[in-house]
Amino acid sequence: MSVLVGSLLKIIEVAGESILTLTEGVDPEEFFNSRITQMEVMNQLRVMAESSSNFPIEHKANMAEIDWAGWTMLNMQLKTAGGFERDAVWFAVRSLVPATLMWLRVFRQNSPELFAIKP
């Protein structure tokens, strides 16, 4: 497997774990009222969304359980000049990120070579 694939998967995992840590026990109102937490989570969501966009298409097909289309849509929304929709961000935090991390754990167990970063 390529170093690029392993590196992107690691970046996605680390950003996702950061999001889960930052939002653990936080409700939507607390999240959207906390500028520092919100800003860091948004940075990590951008990292995940951008990394997902750069993930090779041939590997996306082999990891179809991950909602690549959802990440693409979120990435586009995060790049729009008008900002983001709260519901989309909260959905990503509570659903898209945890589901992606869950599937990455499954893929790591079944196909550890995908996650190799060594050339």
Residue pairs with C-beta under 8 A, 6 or more apart in sequence:
1 113
1 114
1 116
2 56
3 116
3 117
3 118
3 119
4 56
5 55
5 56
5 59
5 114
6 114
6 115
6 116
6 117
7 117
8 51
8 54
8 55
9 104
9 114
9 115
10 115
10 117
11 47
11 48
11 51
12 47
12 48
12 51
12 52
12 55
12 100
12 104
13 101
13 104
15 44
15 45
15 47
15 48
15 51
16 44
16 48
16 97
16 98
16 100
16 101
16 104
17 101
18 40
18 44
19 41
19 44
19 45
19 48
19 93
19 97
20 97
20 98
20 101
22 37
22 40
22 41
22 44
23 31
23 37
23 41
23 93
23 94
26 34
26 37
28 86
28 90
31 37
31 38
31 41
31 90
31 93
32 38
32 86
41 89
41 93
42 78
42 84
42 89
45 74
45 78
45 89
45 92
45 93
45 97
46 75
46 78
48 71
48 97
48 100
49 71
49 72
49 74
49 75
49 78
50 75
52 66
52 68
52 71
52 72
52 75
53 71
53 72
53 75
55 68
59 114
60 66
60 68
63 103
63 107
65 103
65 106
66 99
66 100
66 103
66 104
67 96
67 99
67 100
70 92
70 96
71 96
71 100
73 88
74 88
74 92
74 96
77 84
77 85
77 88
78 84
107 114
107 115
108 114
108 115
